[in-house]
Amino acid sequence: MNSLNQKCPECDGRNLFFTEVSSGGGYGPILLPGLGRLFRLAKFRVLVCEGCGLTRFYAEPNARAKLPTSRRWSRV
Ligand SMILES: [Zn+2]
């Protein structure tokens, strides 16, 4: 993941960690609607800075590839 080579934009720390989580389910809203597959919601890569706790969410590559043609998403 490219972001692992970056510094934290908040504290310039370099101890960054990431994992992958579902973009919805349970009692929460679906945060990346229309970008998953049948029976599988799109995932986020979550990046956390150990130093200051800044947390960033990135839509996974397969989800991003669907943005231009998805009816659920509008170009800004
Ligand atoms: Zn930081």
N, CA, C, O and the ligand as a Tripos MOL2 file, in Angstrom:
@<TRIPOS>MOLECULE
protein
  305   303    77     0     0
PROTEIN
NO_CHARGES

@<TRIPOS>ATOM
      1 N           0.8570   -1.1900    0.0000 N.3       1 MET1
      2 CA          0.0000    0.0000    0.0000 C.3       1 MET1
      3 C           0.8880    1.2320    0.0000 C.2       1 MET1
      4 O           1.7800    1.3630    0.8370 O.2       1 MET1
      5 N           0.6410    2.1350   -0.9410 N.am      2 ASN2
      6 CA          1.5050    3.3090   -1.0810 C.3       2 ASN2
      7 C           1.5690    4.1440    0.1740 C.2       2 ASN2
      8 O           2.6030    4.7330    0.4890 O.2       2 ASN2
      9 N           0.4560    4.1940    0.8940 N.am      3 SER3
     10 CA          0.4040    5.0670    2.0540 C.3       3 SER3
     11 C           1.4040    4.6630    3.1340 C.2       3 SER3
     12 O           1.7680    5.4790    3.9810 O.2       3 SER3
     13 N           1.8490    3.4070    3.1060 N.am      4 LEU4
     14 CA          2.8000    2.9720    4.1240 C.3       4 LEU4
     15 C           4.1470    3.6530    3.9650 C.2       4 LEU4
     16 O           4.9430    3.7010    4.9030 O.2       4 LEU4
     17 N           4.3970    4.1770    2.7790 N.am      5 ASN5
     18 CA          5.6610    4.8670    2.5590 C.3       5 ASN5
     19 C           5.5680    6.3450    2.9020 C.2       5 ASN5
     20 O           6.5450    7.0840    2.7790 O.2       5 ASN5
     21 N           4.3970    6.7650    3.3300 N.am      6 GLN6
     22 CA          4.1950    8.1760    3.6090 C.3       6 GLN6
     23 C           4.4290    8.4830    5.0740 C.2       6 GLN6
     24 O           4.4140    7.5990    5.9300 O.2       6 GLN6
     25 N           4.6430    9.7420    5.3320 N.am      7 LYS7
     26 CA          4.6380   10.2300    6.7020 C.3       7 LYS7
     27 C           3.2140   10.6050    7.0720 C.2       7 LYS7
     28 O           2.3830   10.8790    6.2070 O.2       7 LYS7
     29 N           2.9470   10.6130    8.3760 N.am      8 CYS8
     30 CA          1.6490   11.0890    8.8370 C.3       8 CYS8
     31 C           1.5390   12.5820    8.5430 C.2       8 CYS8
     32 O           2.4480   13.3370    8.8880 O.2       8 CYS8
     33 N           0.4490   13.0290    7.9130 N.am      9 PRO9
     34 CA          0.3030   14.4530    7.5970 C.3       9 PRO9
     35 C           0.0540   15.3080    8.8350 C.2       9 PRO9
     36 O           0.1630   16.5330    8.7680 O.2       9 PRO9
     37 N          -0.2740   14.6910    9.9490 N.am     10 GLU10
     38 CA         -0.5600   15.4400   11.1730 C.3      10 GLU10
     39 C           0.7000   15.6490   12.0060 C.2      10 GLU10
     40 O           0.9790   16.7720   12.4270 O.2      10 GLU10
     41 N           1.4680   14.5780   12.2500 N.am     11 CYS11
     42 CA          2.5990   14.6650   13.1870 C.3      11 CYS11
     43 C           3.9300   14.2800   12.5470 C.2      11 CYS11
     44 O           4.9530   14.2420   13.2310 O.2      11 CYS11
     45 N           3.9320   13.9930   11.2440 N.am     12 ASP12
     46 CA          5.1370   13.5510   10.5310 C.3      12 ASP12
     47 C           5.6690   12.2160   11.0220 C.2      12 ASP12
     48 O           6.7920   11.8410   10.6880 O.2      12 ASP12
     49 N           4.8840   11.4950   11.8070 N.am     13 GLY13
     50 CA          5.3060   10.1780   12.2780 C.3      13 GLY13
     51 C           5.3700    9.1680   11.1430 C.2      13 GLY13
     52 O           4.6780    9.3100   10.1350 O.2      13 GLY13
     53 N           6.1950    8.1590   11.3090 N.am     14 ARG14
     54 CA          6.3430    7.1380   10.2750 C.3      14 ARG14
     55 C           5.8540    5.7680   10.7180 C.2      14 ARG14
     56 O           5.9640    4.8000    9.9640 O.2      14 ARG14
     57 N           5.3230    5.6710   11.9170 N.am     15 ASN15
     58 CA          4.7990    4.3890   12.3870 C.3      15 ASN15
     59 C           3.3120    4.2980   12.0680 C.2      15 ASN15
     60 O           2.4540    4.5910   12.9000 O.2      15 ASN15
     61 N           3.0340    3.8790   10.8210 N.am     16 LEU16
     62 CA          1.6650    3.7840   10.3390 C.3      16 LEU16
     63 C           1.2800    2.3180   10.2060 C.2      16 LEU16
     64 O           2.0990    1.4860    9.8180 O.2      16 LEU16
     65 N           0.0350    2.0080   10.5280 N.am     17 PHE17
     66 CA         -0.4660    0.6350   10.4440 C.3      17 PHE17
     67 C          -1.7790    0.6380    9.6600 C.2      17 PHE17
     68 O          -2.5450    1.6000    9.7080 O.2      17 PHE17
     69 N          -2.0240   -0.4750    8.9280 N.am     18 PHE18
     70 CA         -3.2900   -0.5390    8.2250 C.3      18 PHE18
     71 C          -3.9270   -1.9110    8.3610 C.2      18 PHE18
     72 O          -3.2510   -2.9030    8.6300 O.2      18 PHE18
     73 N          -5.2370   -1.9500    8.1710 N.am     19 THR19
     74 CA         -5.9910   -3.1920    8.1280 C.3      19 THR19
     75 C          -7.1190   -2.9940    7.1270 C.2      19 THR19
     76 O          -7.2750   -1.9100    6.5650 O.2      19 THR19
     77 N          -7.9090   -4.0510    6.9040 N.am     20 GLU20
     78 CA         -9.0670   -3.9350    6.0190 C.3      20 GLU20
     79 C         -10.3220   -4.2540    6.8040 C.2      20 GLU20
     80 O         -10.3470   -5.2050    7.5860 O.2      20 GLU20
     81 N         -11.3730   -3.4560    6.5990 N.am     21 VAL21
     82 CA        -12.6530   -3.6790    7.2700 C.3      21 VAL21
     83 C         -13.7730   -3.5010    6.2640 C.2      21 VAL21
     84 O         -13.6140   -2.8260    5.2470 O.2      21 VAL21
     85 N         -14.9100   -4.1170    6.5620 N.am     22 SER22
     86 CA        -16.0900   -3.9670    5.7170 C.3      22 SER22
     87 C         -16.5940   -2.5230    5.7990 C.2      22 SER22
     88 O         -16.4200   -1.8510    6.8160 O.2      22 SER22
     89 N         -17.2140   -2.0600    4.7240 N.am     23 SER23
     90 CA        -17.7440   -0.6930    4.7110 C.3      23 SER23
     91 C         -19.1640   -0.6180    5.2540 C.2      23 SER23
     92 O         -19.8220    0.4110    5.1020 O.2      23 SER23
     93 N         -19.6510   -1.6810    5.8830 N.am     24 GLY24
     94 CA        -20.9910   -1.6280    6.4480 C.3      24 GLY24
     95 C         -21.3840   -2.9610    7.0440 C.2      24 GLY24
     96 O         -20.5720   -3.8790    7.1610 O.2      24 GLY24
     97 N         -22.6350   -3.0430    7.4140 N.am     25 GLY25
     98 CA        -23.1150   -4.2830    7.9960 C.3      25 GLY25
     99 C         -23.5170   -4.0830    9.4380 C.2      25 GLY25
    100 O         -23.3080   -3.0100   10.0040 O.2      25 GLY25
    101 N         -24.0940   -5.1140   10.0350 N.am     26 GLY26
    102 CA        -24.5830   -4.9740   11.3940 C.3      26 GLY26
    103 C         -25.6470   -3.9050   11.4480 C.2      26 GLY26
    104 O         -26.5850   -3.9290   10.6510 O.2      26 GLY26
    105 N         -25.5260   -2.9730   12.3630 N.am     27 TYR27
    106 CA        -26.5220   -1.9180   12.5280 C.3      27 TYR27
    107 C         -26.0870   -0.6000   11.9100 C.2      27 TYR27
    108 O         -26.8050    0.3950   12.0030 O.2      27 TYR27
    109 N         -24.9280   -0.5830   11.2860 N.am     28 GLY28
    110 CA        -24.4260    0.6630   10.7230 C.3      28 GLY28
    111 C         -24.8300    0.8360    9.2710 C.2      28 GLY28
    112 O         -25.3080   -0.1050    8.6380 O.2      28 GLY28
    113 N         -24.6430    2.0250    8.7500 N.am     29 PRO29
    114 CA        -24.9550    2.2720    7.3410 C.3      29 PRO29
    115 C         -23.9030    1.6580    6.4340 C.2      29 PRO29
    116 O         -22.7800    1.3840    6.8570 O.2      29 PRO29
    117 N         -24.2830    1.4440    5.1770 N.am     30 ILE30
    118 CA        -23.3150    1.0180    4.1640 C.3      30 ILE30
    119 C         -22.6360    2.2830    3.6400 C.2      30 ILE30
    120 O         -23.2890    3.1460    3.0520 O.2      30 ILE30
    121 N         -21.3410    2.3890    3.8510 N.am     31 LEU31
    122 CA        -20.6410    3.6370    3.5490 C.3      31 LEU31
    123 C         -20.0830    3.7020    2.1290 C.2      31 LEU31
    124 O         -19.7110    4.7750    1.6550 O.2      31 LEU31
    125 N         -20.0240    2.5580    1.4530 N.am     32 LEU32
    126 CA        -19.5790    2.5590    0.0600 C.3      32 LEU32
    127 C         -20.6420    1.8540   -0.7960 C.2      32 LEU32
    128 O         -20.3720    0.8080   -1.3870 O.2      32 LEU32
    129 N         -21.8660    2.4370   -0.8620 N.am     33 PRO33
    130 CA        -22.9610    1.7560   -1.5620 C.3      33 PRO33
    131 C         -22.6690    1.5930   -3.0460 C.2      33 PRO33
    132 O         -22.1140    2.4820   -3.6920 O.2      33 PRO33
    133 N         -23.0550    0.4470   -3.5630 N.am     34 GLY34
    134 CA        -22.9510    0.2120   -4.9970 C.3      34 GLY34
    135 C         -21.5690   -0.1510   -5.4880 C.2      34 GLY34
    136 O         -21.3730   -0.3140   -6.6930 O.2      34 GLY34
    137 N         -20.6010   -0.2840   -4.5910 N.am     35 LEU35
    138 CA        -19.2260   -0.5180   -5.0400 C.3      35 LEU35
    139 C         -18.7030   -1.9030   -4.7000 C.2      35 LEU35
    140 O         -17.5550   -2.2240   -5.0060 O.2      35 LEU35
    141 N         -19.5340   -2.7260   -4.0710 N.am     36 GLY36
    142 CA        -19.1000   -4.0850   -3.7470 C.3      36 GLY36
    143 C         -19.5490   -5.0680   -4.8120 C.2      36 GLY36
    144 O         -19.8970   -4.6860   -5.9290 O.2      36 GLY36
    145 N         -19.5340   -6.3440   -4.4430 N.am     37 ARG37
    146 CA        -20.0380   -7.3800   -5.3330 C.3      37 ARG37
    147 C         -21.2560   -8.0070   -4.6670 C.2      37 ARG37
    148 O         -21.6060   -7.6660   -3.5370 O.2      37 ARG37
    149 N         -21.8990   -8.9310   -5.3860 N.am     38 LEU38
    150 CA        -23.0640   -9.6040   -4.8330 C.3      38 LEU38
    151 C         -22.6890  -10.2770   -3.5120 C.2      38 LEU38
    152 O         -21.7540  -11.0760   -3.4630 O.2      38 LEU38
    153 N         -23.4100   -9.9550   -2.4530 N.am     39 PHE39
    154 CA        -23.1980  -10.5220   -1.1190 C.3      39 PHE39
    155 C         -21.8560  -10.1570   -0.4990 C.2      39 PHE39
    156 O         -21.4330  -10.7760    0.4770 O.2      39 PHE39
    157 N         -21.1980   -9.1720   -1.0500 N.am     40 ARG40
    158 CA        -19.9390   -8.7530   -0.4360 C.3      40 ARG40
    159 C         -19.8380   -7.2350   -0.5440 C.2      40 ARG40
    160 O         -19.7170   -6.6880   -1.6400 O.2      40 ARG40
    161 N         -19.8880   -6.5630    0.6010 N.am     41 LEU41
    162 CA        -19.7410   -5.1150    0.6040 C.3      41 LEU41
    163 C         -18.3010   -4.7380    0.2800 C.2      41 LEU41
    164 O         -17.3710   -5.5030    0.5370 O.2      41 LEU41
    165 N         -18.1330   -3.5510   -0.2870 N.am     42 ALA42
    166 CA        -16.7910   -3.0470   -0.5230 C.3      42 ALA42
    167 C         -16.0760   -2.8550    0.8140 C.2      42 ALA42
    168 O         -16.7140   -2.6520    1.8480 O.2      42 ALA42
    169 N         -14.7600   -2.9220    0.7790 N.am     43 LYS43
    170 CA        -13.9760   -2.7750    2.0000 C.3      43 LYS43
    171 C         -13.2090   -1.4560    2.0160 C.2      43 LYS43
    172 O         -12.9030   -0.8620    0.9820 O.2      43 LYS43
    173 N         -12.9160   -1.0330    3.2430 N.am     44 PHE44
    174 CA        -12.0020    0.0790    3.4560 C.3      44 PHE44
    175 C         -10.6410   -0.4650    3.8730 C.2      44 PHE44
    176 O         -10.5560   -1.4760    4.5710 O.2      44 PHE44
    177 N          -9.6020    0.1970    3.4490 N.am     45 ARG45
    178 CA         -8.3010    0.0480    4.0860 C.3      45 ARG45
    179 C          -8.2030    1.1840    5.0960 C.2      45 ARG45
    180 O          -8.2980    2.3550    4.7290 O.2      45 ARG45
    181 N          -8.0160    0.8470    6.3420 N.am     46 VAL46
    182 CA         -7.9500    1.8330    7.4070 C.3      46 VAL46
    183 C          -6.4950    2.0040    7.8130 C.2      46 VAL46
    184 O          -5.8100    1.0310    8.1290 O.2      46 VAL46
    185 N          -6.0290    3.2390    7.8030 N.am     47 LEU47
    186 CA         -4.6370    3.5500    8.1070 C.3      47 LEU47
    187 C          -4.5960    4.3960    9.3750 C.2      47 LEU47
    188 O          -5.2370    5.4440    9.4500 O.2      47 LEU47
    189 N          -3.8390    3.9360   10.3720 N.am     48 VAL48
    190 CA         -3.7670    4.6280   11.6540 C.3      48 VAL48
    191 C          -2.3130    4.9810   11.9650 C.2      48 VAL48
    192 O          -1.4150    4.1580   11.7870 O.2      48 VAL48
    193 N          -2.0940    6.1990   12.4270 N.am     49 CYS49
    194 CA         -0.7830    6.6380   12.8810 C.3      49 CYS49
    195 C          -0.6290    6.2710   14.3600 C.2      49 CYS49
    196 O          -1.4440    6.6660   15.1940 O.2      49 CYS49
    197 N           0.4150    5.5180   14.6730 N.am     50 GLU50
    198 CA          0.6420    5.1250   16.0650 C.3      50 GLU50
    199 C           0.9390    6.3410   16.9360 C.2      50 GLU50
    200 O           0.5740    6.3720   18.1110 O.2      50 GLU50
    201 N           1.5960    7.3350   16.3620 N.am     51 GLY51
    202 CA          2.0290    8.4770   17.1550 C.3      51 GLY51
    203 C           0.8940    9.3750   17.6190 C.2      51 GLY51
    204 O           0.8510    9.7520   18.7910 O.2      51 GLY51
    205 N          -0.0270    9.7280   16.7260 N.am     52 CYS52
    206 CA         -1.0570   10.6970   17.0880 C.3      52 CYS52
    207 C          -2.4750   10.1420   16.9490 C.2      52 CYS52
    208 O          -3.4300   10.7650   17.4110 O.2      52 CYS52
    209 N          -2.6190    8.9810   16.3180 N.am     53 GLY53
    210 CA         -3.9450    8.3730   16.1930 C.3      53 GLY53
    211 C          -4.7320    8.8200   14.9830 C.2      53 GLY53
    212 O          -5.8530    8.3540   14.7770 O.2      53 GLY53
    213 N          -4.1820    9.7030   14.1830 N.am     54 LEU54
    214 CA         -4.9120   10.0990   12.9740 C.3      54 LEU54
    215 C          -5.2940    8.8520   12.1920 C.2      54 LEU54
    216 O          -4.4550    7.9850   11.9510 O.2      54 LEU54
    217 N          -6.5500    8.7610   11.8000 N.am     55 THR55
    218 CA         -7.0720    7.5800   11.1180 C.3      55 THR55
    219 C          -7.6360    7.9930    9.7670 C.2      55 THR55
    220 O          -8.4350    8.9240    9.6710 O.2      55 THR55
    221 N          -7.2110    7.2930    8.7310 N.am     56 ARG56
    222 CA         -7.6870    7.5910    7.3800 C.3      56 ARG56
    223 C          -8.3070    6.3410    6.7720 C.2      56 ARG56
    224 O          -7.8480    5.2230    7.0020 O.2      56 ARG56
    225 N          -9.3680    6.5570    5.9860 N.am     57 PHE57
    226 CA        -10.0700    5.4580    5.3270 C.3      57 PHE57
    227 C          -9.8630    5.5720    3.8210 C.2      57 PHE57
    228 O         -10.0130    6.6500    3.2470 O.2      57 PHE57
    229 N          -9.5160    4.4480    3.1840 N.am     58 TYR58
    230 CA         -9.3570    4.4120    1.7350 C.3      58 TYR58
    231 C         -10.2470    3.3090    1.1800 C.2      58 TYR58
    232 O         -10.2010    2.1740    1.6540 O.2      58 TYR58
    233 N         -11.0530    3.6360    0.1830 N.am     59 ALA59
    234 CA        -11.8350    2.6020   -0.5040 C.3      59 ALA59
    235 C         -10.8800    1.6820   -1.2440 C.2      59 ALA59
    236 O          -9.9170    2.1420   -1.8560 O.2      59 ALA59
    237 N         -11.1490    0.3620   -1.1880 N.am     60 GLU60
    238 CA        -10.2520   -0.5970   -1.8340 C.3      60 GLU60
    239 C         -10.2470   -0.3840   -3.3460 C.2      60 GLU60
    240 O         -11.1920    0.1920   -3.8860 O.2      60 GLU60
    241 N          -9.2140   -0.8330   -4.0300 N.am     61 PRO61
    242 CA         -9.0810   -0.5890   -5.4760 C.3      61 PRO61
    243 C         -10.2720   -1.0550   -6.2960 C.2      61 PRO61
    244 O         -10.7090   -0.3330   -7.1920 O.2      61 PRO61
    245 N         -10.8210   -2.2540   -6.0170 N.am     62 ASN62
    246 CA        -11.9680   -2.7310   -6.7950 C.3      62 ASN62
    247 C         -13.1680   -1.8140   -6.6550 C.2      62 ASN62
    248 O         -13.9200   -1.6190   -7.6100 O.2      62 ASN62
    249 N         -13.3520   -1.2500   -5.4660 N.am     63 ALA63
    250 CA        -14.4560   -0.3240   -5.2440 C.3      63 ALA63
    251 C         -14.2280    0.9800   -6.0060 C.2      63 ALA63
    252 O         -15.1540    1.5160   -6.6140 O.2      63 ALA63
    253 N         -13.0140    1.4820   -5.9750 N.am     64 ARG64
    254 CA        -12.7150    2.7410   -6.6850 C.3      64 ARG64
    255 C         -12.9380    2.5960   -8.1780 C.2      64 ARG64
    256 O         -13.3560    3.5420   -8.8460 O.2      64 ARG64
    257 N         -12.6540    1.3980   -8.7080 N.am     65 ALA65
    258 CA        -12.7940    1.1870  -10.1530 C.3      65 ALA65
    259 C         -14.2480    1.2990  -10.6010 C.2      65 ALA65
    260 O         -14.5150    1.5660  -11.7730 O.2      65 ALA65
    261 N         -15.1880    1.1000   -9.6830 N.am     66 LYS66
    262 CA        -16.6070    1.1550  -10.0420 C.3      66 LYS66
    263 C         -17.2030    2.5560   -9.9380 C.2      66 LYS66
    264 O         -18.3290    2.7740  -10.3860 O.2      66 LYS66
    265 N         -16.4850    3.4950   -9.3650 N.am     67 LEU67
    266 CA        -17.0370    4.8320   -9.1480 C.3      67 LEU67
    267 C         -17.5380    5.5060  -10.4270 C.2      67 LEU67
    268 O         -18.6490    6.0350  -10.4250 O.2      67 LEU67
    269 N         -16.7630    5.5090  -11.5260 N.am     68 PRO68
    270 CA        -17.2000    6.2670  -12.6970 C.3      68 PRO68
    271 C         -18.5080    5.7730  -13.2990 C.2      68 PRO68
    272 O         -19.2220    6.5590  -13.9200 O.2      68 PRO68
    273 N         -18.8450    4.4930  -13.1350 N.am     69 THR69
    274 CA        -20.0490    3.9500  -13.7720 C.3      69 THR69
    275 C         -21.1720    3.6710  -12.7800 C.2      69 THR69
    276 O         -22.2560    3.2590  -13.1920 O.2      69 THR69
    277 N         -20.9450    3.8810  -11.4870 N.am     70 SER70
    278 CA        -21.9770    3.6060  -10.4970 C.3      70 SER70
    279 C         -23.0330    4.7020  -10.5050 C.2      70 SER70
    280 O         -22.7190    5.8910  -10.5570 O.2      70 SER70
    281 N         -24.3220    4.2640  -10.4520 N.am     71 ARG71
    282 CA        -25.4140    5.2540  -10.3960 C.3      71 ARG71
    283 C         -25.5620    5.8450   -9.0070 C.2      71 ARG71
    284 O         -26.2640    6.8410   -8.8330 O.2      71 ARG71
    285 N         -24.9170    5.2540   -8.0190 N.am     72 ARG72
    286 CA        -25.0240    5.7520   -6.6490 C.3      72 ARG72
    287 C         -24.0660    6.8940   -6.3530 C.2      72 ARG72
    288 O         -24.1660    7.5470   -5.3150 O.2      72 ARG72
    289 N         -23.1390    7.1310   -7.2720 N.am     73 TRP73
    290 CA        -22.0990    8.1190   -7.0100 C.3      73 TRP73
    291 C         -22.0800    9.1650   -8.1070 C.2      73 TRP73
    292 O         -22.2100    8.8460   -9.2890 O.2      73 TRP73
    293 N         -21.9160   10.4290   -7.7030 N.am     74 SER74
    294 CA        -21.8650   11.5400   -8.6550 C.3      74 SER74
    295 C         -20.4970   12.1950   -8.6240 C.2      74 SER74
    296 O         -19.9120   12.4040   -7.5610 O.2      74 SER74
    297 N         -20.0090   12.5080   -9.7830 N.am     75 ARG75
    298 CA        -18.7160   13.1970   -9.8570 C.3      75 ARG75
    299 C         -18.8660   14.6140   -9.3200 C.2      75 ARG75
    300 O         -19.8500   15.2900   -9.6210 O.2      75 ARG75
    301 N         -17.9100   15.0630   -8.5360 N.am     76 VAL76
    302 CA        -17.9560   16.4190   -7.9520 C.3      76 VAL76
    303 C         -17.5180   17.4360   -8.9840 C.2      76 VAL76
    304 O         -17.4850   18.6330   -8.6960 O.2      76 VAL76
    305 ZN          0.4500   11.0890   13.3150 Zn       77 ZN77
@<TRIPOS>BOND
     1     1     2 1
     2     2     3 1
     3     3     4 2
     4     3     5 am
     5     5     6 1
     6     6     7 1
     7     7     8 2
     8     7     9 am
     9     9    10 1
    10    10    11 1
    11    11    12 2
    12    11    13 am
    13    13    14 1
    14    14    15 1
    15    15    16 2
    16    15    17 am
    17    17    18 1
    18    18    19 1
    19    19    20 2
    20    19    21 am
    21    21    22 1
    22    22    23 1
    23    23    24 2
    24    23    25 am
    25    25    26 1
    26    26    27 1
    27    27    28 2
    28    27    29 am
    29    29    30 1
    30    30    31 1
    31    31    32 2
    32    31    33 am
    33    33    34 1
    34    34    35 1
    35    35    36 2
    36    35    37 am
    37    37    38 1
    38    38    39 1
    39    39    40 2
    40    39    41 am
    41    41    42 1
    42    42    43 1
    43    43    44 2
    44    43    45 am
    45    45    46 1
    46    46    47 1
    47    47    48 2
    48    47    49 am
    49    49    50 1
    50    50    51 1
    51    51    52 2
    52    51    53 am
    53    53    54 1
    54    54    55 1
    55    55    56 2
    56    55    57 am
    57    57    58 1
    58    58    59 1
    59    59    60 2
    60    59    61 am
    61    61    62 1
    62    62    63 1
    63    63    64 2
    64    63    65 am
    65    65    66 1
    66    66    67 1
    67    67    68 2
    68    67    69 am
    69    69    70 1
    70    70    71 1
    71    71    72 2
    72    71    73 am
    73    73    74 1
    74    74    75 1
    75    75    76 2
    76    75    77 am
    77    77    78 1
    78    78    79 1
    79    79    80 2
    80    79    81 am
    81    81    82 1
    82    82    83 1
    83    83    84 2
    84    83    85 am
    85    85    86 1
    86    86    87 1
    87    87    88 2
    88    87    89 am
    89    89    90 1
    90    90    91 1
    91    91    92 2
    92    91    93 am
    93    93    94 1
    94    94    95 1
    95    95    96 2
    96    95    97 am
    97    97    98 1
    98    98    99 1
    99    99   100 2
   100    99   101 am
   101   101   102 1
   102   102   103 1
   103   103   104 2
   104   103   105 am
   105   105   106 1
   106   106   107 1
   107   107   108 2
   108   107   109 am
   109   109   110 1
   110   110   111 1
   111   111   112 2
   112   111   113 am
   113   113   114 1
   114   114   115 1
   115   115   116 2
   116   115   117 am
   117   117   118 1
   118   118   119 1
   119   119   120 2
   120   119   121 am
   121   121   122 1
   122   122   123 1
   123   123   124 2
   124   123   125 am
   125   125   126 1
   126   126   127 1
   127   127   128 2
   128   127   129 am
   129   129   130 1
   130   130   131 1
   131   131   132 2
   132   131   133 am
   133   133   134 1
   134   134   135 1
   135   135   136 2
   136   135   137 am
   137   137   138 1
   138   138   139 1
   139   139   140 2
   140   139   141 am
   141   141   142 1
   142   142   143 1
   143   143   144 2
   144   143   145 am
   145   145   146 1
   146   146   147 1
   147   147   148 2
   148   147   149 am
   149   149   150 1
   150   150   151 1
   151   151   152 2
   152   151   153 am
   153   153   154 1
   154   154   155 1
   155   155   156 2
   156   155   157 am
   157   157   158 1
   158   158   159 1
   159   159   160 2
   160   159   161 am
   161   161   162 1
   162   162   163 1
   163   163   164 2
   164   163   165 am
   165   165   166 1
   166   166   167 1
   167   167   168 2
   168   167   169 am
   169   169   170 1
   170   170   171 1
   171   171   172 2
   172   171   173 am
   173   173   174 1
   174   174   175 1
   175   175   176 2
   176   175   177 am
   177   177   178 1
   178   178   179 1
   179   179   180 2
   180   179   181 am
   181   181   182 1
   182   182   183 1
   183   183   184 2
   184   183   185 am
   185   185   186 1
   186   186   187 1
   187   187   188 2
   188   187   189 am
   189   189   190 1
   190   190   191 1
   191   191   192 2
   192   191   193 am
   193   193   194 1
   194   194   195 1
   195   195   196 2
   196   195   197 am
   197   197   198 1
   198   198   199 1
   199   199   200 2
   200   199   201 am
   201   201   202 1
   202   202   203 1
   203   203   204 2
   204   203   205 am
   205   205   206 1
   206   206   207 1
   207   207   208 2
   208   207   209 am
   209   209   210 1
   210   210   211 1
   211   211   212 2
   212   211   213 am
   213   213   214 1
   214   214   215 1
   215   215   216 2
   216   215   217 am
   217   217   218 1
   218   218   219 1
   219   219   220 2
   220   219   221 am
   221   221   222 1
   222   222   223 1
   223   223   224 2
   224   223   225 am
   225   225   226 1
   226   226   227 1
   227   227   228 2
   228   227   229 am
   229   229   230 1
   230   230   231 1
   231   231   232 2
   232   231   233 am
   233   233   234 1
   234   234   235 1
   235   235   236 2
   236   235   237 am
   237   237   238 1
   238   238   239 1
   239   239   240 2
   240   239   241 am
   241   241   242 1
   242   242   243 1
   243   243   244 2
   244   243   245 am
   245   245   246 1
   246   246   247 1
   247   247   248 2
   248   247   249 am
   249   249   250 1
   250   250   251 1
   251   251   252 2
   252   251   253 am
   253   253   254 1
   254   254   255 1
   255   255   256 2
   256   255   257 am
   257   257   258 1
   258   258   259 1
   259   259   260 2
   260   259   261 am
   261   261   262 1
   262   262   263 1
   263   263   264 2
   264   263   265 am
   265   265   266 1
   266   266   267 1
   267   267   268 2
   268   267   269 am
   269   269   270 1
   270   270   271 1
   271   271   272 2
   272   271   273 am
   273   273   274 1
   274   274   275 1
   275   275   276 2
   276   275   277 am
   277   277   278 1
   278   278   279 1
   279   279   280 2
   280   279   281 am
   281   281   282 1
   282   282   283 1
   283   283   284 2
   284   283   285 am
   285   285   286 1
   286   286   287 1
   287   287   288 2
   288   287   289 am
   289   289   290 1
   290   290   291 1
   291   291   292 2
   292   291   293 am
   293   293   294 1
   294   294   295 1
   295   295   296 2
   296   295   297 am
   297   297   298 1
   298   298   299 1
   299   299   300 2
   300   299   301 am
   301   301   302 1
   302   302   303 1
   303   303   304 2
@<TRIPOS>SUBSTRUCTURE
     1 MET1         2 RESIDUE 1 A MET
     2 ASN2         6 RESIDUE 1 A ASN
     3 SER3        10 RESIDUE 1 A SER
     4 LEU4        14 RESIDUE 1 A LEU
     5 ASN5        18 RESIDUE 1 A ASN
     6 GLN6        22 RESIDUE 1 A GLN
     7 LYS7        26 RESIDUE 1 A LYS
     8 CYS8        30 RESIDUE 1 A CYS
     9 PRO9        34 RESIDUE 1 A PRO
    10 GLU10       38 RESIDUE 1 A GLU
    11 CYS11       42 RESIDUE 1 A CYS
    12 ASP12       46 RESIDUE 1 A ASP
    13 GLY13       50 RESIDUE 1 A GLY
    14 ARG14       54 RESIDUE 1 A ARG
    15 ASN15       58 RESIDUE 1 A ASN
    16 LEU16       62 RESIDUE 1 A LEU
    17 PHE17       66 RESIDUE 1 A PHE
    18 PHE18       70 RESIDUE 1 A PHE
    19 THR19       74 RESIDUE 1 A THR
    20 GLU20       78 RESIDUE 1 A GLU
    21 VAL21       82 RESIDUE 1 A VAL
    22 SER22       86 RESIDUE 1 A SER
    23 SER23       90 RESIDUE 1 A SER
    24 GLY24       94 RESIDUE 1 A GLY
    25 GLY25       98 RESIDUE 1 A GLY
    26 GLY26      102 RESIDUE 1 A GLY
    27 TYR27      106 RESIDUE 1 A TYR
    28 GLY28      110 RESIDUE 1 A GLY
    29 PRO29      114 RESIDUE 1 A PRO
    30 ILE30      118 RESIDUE 1 A ILE
    31 LEU31      122 RESIDUE 1 A LEU
    32 LEU32      126 RESIDUE 1 A LEU
    33 PRO33      130 RESIDUE 1 A PRO
    34 GLY34      134 RESIDUE 1 A GLY
    35 LEU35      138 RESIDUE 1 A LEU
    36 GLY36      142 RESIDUE 1 A GLY
    37 ARG37      146 RESIDUE 1 A ARG
    38 LEU38      150 RESIDUE 1 A LEU
    39 PHE39      154 RESIDUE 1 A PHE
    40 ARG40      158 RESIDUE 1 A ARG
    41 LEU41      162 RESIDUE 1 A LEU
    42 ALA42      166 RESIDUE 1 A ALA
    43 LYS43      170 RESIDUE 1 A LYS
    44 PHE44      174 RESIDUE 1 A PHE
    45 ARG45      178 RESIDUE 1 A ARG
    46 VAL46      182 RESIDUE 1 A VAL
    47 LEU47      186 RESIDUE 1 A LEU
    48 VAL48      190 RESIDUE 1 A VAL
    49 CYS49      194 RESIDUE 1 A CYS
    50 GLU50      198 RESIDUE 1 A GLU
    51 GLY51      202 RESIDUE 1 A GLY
    52 CYS52      206 RESIDUE 1 A CYS
    53 GLY53      210 RESIDUE 1 A GLY
    54 LEU54      214 RESIDUE 1 A LEU
    55 THR55      218 RESIDUE 1 A THR
    56 ARG56      222 RESIDUE 1 A ARG
    57 PHE57      226 RESIDUE 1 A PHE
    58 TYR58      230 RESIDUE 1 A TYR
    59 ALA59      234 RESIDUE 1 A ALA
    60 GLU60      238 RESIDUE 1 A GLU
    61 PRO61      242 RESIDUE 1 A PRO
    62 ASN62      246 RESIDUE 1 A ASN
    63 ALA63      250 RESIDUE 1 A ALA
    64 ARG64      254 RESIDUE 1 A ARG
    65 ALA65      258 RESIDUE 1 A ALA
    66 LYS66      262 RESIDUE 1 A LYS
    67 LEU67      266 RESIDUE 1 A LEU
    68 PRO68      270 RESIDUE 1 A PRO
    69 THR69      274 RESIDUE 1 A THR
    70 SER70      278 RESIDUE 1 A SER
    71 ARG71      282 RESIDUE 1 A ARG
    72 ARG72      286 RESIDUE 1 A ARG
    73 TRP73      290 RESIDUE 1 A TRP
    74 SER74      294 RESIDUE 1 A SER
    75 ARG75      298 RESIDUE 1 A ARG
    76 VAL76      302 RESIDUE 1 A VAL
    77 ZN77       305 GROUP 0 **** ****
